[in-house]
């Protein structure tokens, strides 16, 4: 019966001798705050823009054409395919810009032949925000330094617009300050 009070008295005296910290801080101050570490801001890494394959070697299409597809015994399959699809009789792209429009620029076009079919790379420049548009006011691409590969099919140039729908055209323009809606 006296065991529990004796045990409690022993624990109380032991704690009093070793200086157990109080439950609440003395003086009303809490623990010291952790030291302030300023946030670390990482600088963005700017990588150089690598040139495209056709910019490195302008004859890349001829080289690729020689390496792949493998040569066949019948060399006329390319010509017959291009005649069937009508992919070699497109006229050069015409410019839709009037000489007095300051927001319009003629696109730069580089024509090449791939597997017997005409294709072209259309470029609107790399300094400002442009929209590449057809004569039907359909947007093929927009932004800074835009390019678009277009293909000749059935005597007209064909490329998907910004929504993925195929669009045929014979003339293009690069427009500044255009809202896409």
Rosetta blueprint (number, residue, H / E / L):
1 X L
2 X L
3 X H
4 X H
5 X H
6 X H
7 X H
8 X H
9 X H
10 X H
11 X H
12 X H
13 X H
14 X H
15 X H
16 X H
17 X H
18 X H
19 X L
20 X L
21 X L
22 X L
23 X L
24 X L
25 X L
26 X H
27 X H
28 X H
29 X L
30 X L
31 X L
32 X L
33 X L
34 X L
35 X L
36 X L
37 X L
38 X L
39 X L
40 X L
41 X L
42 X L
43 X L
44 X L
45 X L
46 X L
47 X L
48 X L
49 X L
50 X L
51 X L
52 X L
53 X H
54 X H
55 X H
56 X H
57 X L
58 X L
59 X L
60 X H
61 X H
62 X H
63 X H
64 X H
65 X H
66 X H
67 X H
68 X L
69 X L
70 X L
71 X L
72 X L
73 X L
74 X L
75 X L
76 X L
77 X H
78 X H
79 X H
80 X H
81 X H
82 X H
83 X H
84 X H
85 X H
86 X L
87 X L
88 X L
89 X L
90 X L
91 X L
92 X L
93 X L
94 X E
95 X E
96 X L
97 X L
98 X L
99 X L
100 X L
101 X L
102 X L
103 X L
104 X E
105 X E
106 X L
107 X L
108 X E
109 X E
110 X E
111 X E
112 X E
113 X E
114 X E
115 X L
116 X L
117 X E
118 X E
119 X E
120 X E
121 X E
122 X E
123 X E
124 X L
125 X L
126 X L
127 X L
128 X L
129 X E
130 X E
131 X E
132 X E
133 X E
134 X E
135 X L
136 X L
137 X L
138 X L
139 X E
140 X E
141 X E
142 X E
143 X E
144 X E
145 X L
146 X L
147 X E
148 X E
149 X E
150 X E
151 X E
152 X E
153 X E
154 X L
155 X L
156 X E
157 X E
158 X E
159 X E
160 X E
161 X L
162 X L
163 X L
164 X L
165 X L
166 X E
167 X E
168 X E
169 X E
170 X L
171 X E
172 X E
173 X E
174 X E
175 X E
176 X E
177 X L
178 X L
179 X L
180 X L
181 X L
